Amino acid sequence: MATDVTEKVDVSKIELEAVDARANARVTSMEAANTVLERWVANEQDTDNAQCEVRVVFEDGFHIRSRYPLTRSEKRVSLARHLRKQLNSMAGEGRPRKACRREPGLDIRLNDGSQDDAAREALERYNI
């Protein structure tokens, strides 16, 4: 039985823009994005509605647009976890413990297919 061992496509850049705070950042890794988001969450005054526009561009040009809530929680800030949760919800995979609503800001497309197919392919091909 042969297994297909292909490396996932890595992130090229991540652009972050706080919606109401007029702050933005451009980084090259999920870890660096988490550091920026942690700082923004810690400094956010309106923790109920604050959000950040996110654009993740991969080395082959594929990109994902989303929104990340700048809210304090007991979990560590993780942009990758947030994106995987959104993609899994779109792809209809797994059974989340809590209802996961489809974020209106998530935008992905591959090969003119549906967003569901694009979400599955993103989870398989890209290092998220």
C-alpha positions as CSV (number, residue, x, y, z in Angstrom):
1,M,0.0,0.0,0.0
2,A,1.6,3.3,-1.1
3,T,1.0,6.5,0.7
4,D,1.2,9.9,-0.8
5,V,3.7,11.9,1.3
6,T,3.6,15.4,0.0
7,E,4.7,18.4,1.9
8,K,2.1,21.1,2.5
9,V,2.5,24.5,1.0
10,D,3.8,27.0,3.5
11,V,2.7,30.5,4.4
12,S,4.3,33.3,2.4
13,K,2.8,36.3,4.3
14,I,0.0,37.2,6.7
15,E,-1.6,40.6,6.7
16,L,-3.5,41.7,9.8
17,E,-5.6,44.8,10.1
18,A,-7.5,45.7,13.3
19,V,-10.9,46.8,12.1
20,D,-11.5,49.8,14.4
21,A,-8.1,50.4,15.9
22,R,-6.3,51.6,12.7
23,A,-3.5,49.1,13.4
24,N,-2.0,46.7,10.8
25,A,0.9,44.3,10.5
26,R,2.5,42.1,7.9
27,V,4.3,38.9,9.1
28,T,5.6,35.7,7.6
29,S,4.5,33.0,10.0
30,M,1.6,31.9,12.1
31,E,3.7,32.3,15.3
32,A,4.4,35.9,14.4
33,A,0.7,36.5,13.7
34,N,-0.2,35.0,17.1
35,T,2.2,37.4,18.8
36,V,0.7,40.4,17.1
37,L,-2.9,39.2,17.8
38,E,-2.0,38.5,21.5
39,R,-0.8,42.1,21.8
40,W,-3.9,43.5,20.2
41,V,-6.2,41.4,22.3
42,A,-4.4,42.6,25.5
43,N,-4.8,46.2,24.4
44,E,-8.3,46.0,23.1
45,Q,-10.8,48.1,25.1
46,D,-14.1,47.0,23.4
47,T,-13.6,43.2,23.8
48,D,-17.2,42.4,22.7
49,N,-17.0,43.5,19.0
50,A,-13.4,44.1,18.1
51,Q,-12.2,42.1,15.1
52,C,-9.2,41.9,12.9
53,E,-9.2,41.3,9.1
54,V,-6.8,38.5,8.2
55,R,-5.3,37.6,4.8
56,V,-3.1,34.6,4.6
57,V,-1.1,34.2,1.4
58,F,0.7,30.9,0.6
59,E,3.8,30.3,-1.4
60,D,1.8,29.2,-4.5
61,G,-0.5,32.3,-4.4
62,F,-3.5,30.7,-2.8
63,H,-5.0,33.0,-0.1
64,I,-7.6,32.9,2.6
65,R,-9.4,35.9,4.0
66,S,-11.1,35.8,7.3
67,R,-11.8,37.8,10.5
68,Y,-10.3,37.0,13.9
69,P,-12.1,38.2,17.0
70,L,-10.0,40.3,19.3
71,T,-11.6,38.9,22.4
72,R,-10.0,37.8,25.6
73,S,-10.4,34.1,26.4
74,E,-8.8,31.4,28.5
75,K,-7.4,29.8,25.3
76,R,-4.1,30.9,23.8
77,V,-4.4,33.0,20.7
78,S,-4.0,30.7,17.7
79,L,-4.8,32.0,14.2
80,A,-4.1,28.5,12.7
81,R,-6.6,26.9,15.1
82,H,-9.2,29.6,14.2
83,L,-8.7,29.0,10.4
84,R,-8.8,25.2,10.7
85,K,-12.0,25.5,12.7
86,Q,-13.6,27.7,10.0
87,L,-12.4,25.4,7.2
88,N,-13.6,22.2,8.9
89,S,-17.0,23.9,9.4
90,M,-17.1,24.8,5.7
91,A,-16.0,21.4,4.6
92,G,-18.5,19.7,6.8
93,E,-15.9,17.5,8.5
94,G,-15.9,16.3,12.0
95,R,-18.5,17.0,14.7
96,P,-17.5,20.1,16.7
97,R,-18.5,20.0,20.3
98,K,-20.0,23.4,19.9
99,A,-21.9,24.7,17.0
100,C,-19.5,26.5,14.7
101,R,-21.0,29.2,12.6
102,R,-19.7,30.0,9.2
103,E,-17.9,33.3,9.4
104,P,-19.2,35.9,6.9
105,G,-15.6,37.1,6.2
106,L,-14.1,33.8,5.3
107,D,-13.3,33.7,1.6
108,I,-11.5,30.9,-0.3
109,R,-11.8,29.5,-3.8
110,L,-9.8,27.0,-5.8
111,N,-10.3,26.0,-9.4
112,D,-13.8,27.6,-9.7
113,G,-15.1,24.9,-7.3
114,S,-17.5,25.4,-4.4
115,Q,-16.2,26.8,-1.1
116,D,-16.9,23.4,0.5
117,D,-14.4,21.8,-1.9
118,A,-12.0,24.6,-1.5
119,A,-12.1,24.2,2.3
120,R,-11.3,20.5,2.0
121,E,-8.5,21.1,-0.4
122,A,-7.1,23.9,1.8
123,L,-7.0,21.6,4.8
124,E,-5.2,18.9,2.8
125,R,-2.7,21.0,0.8
126,Y,-1.8,24.0,2.9
127,N,0.2,24.3,6.2
128,I,-2.4,25.8,8.4
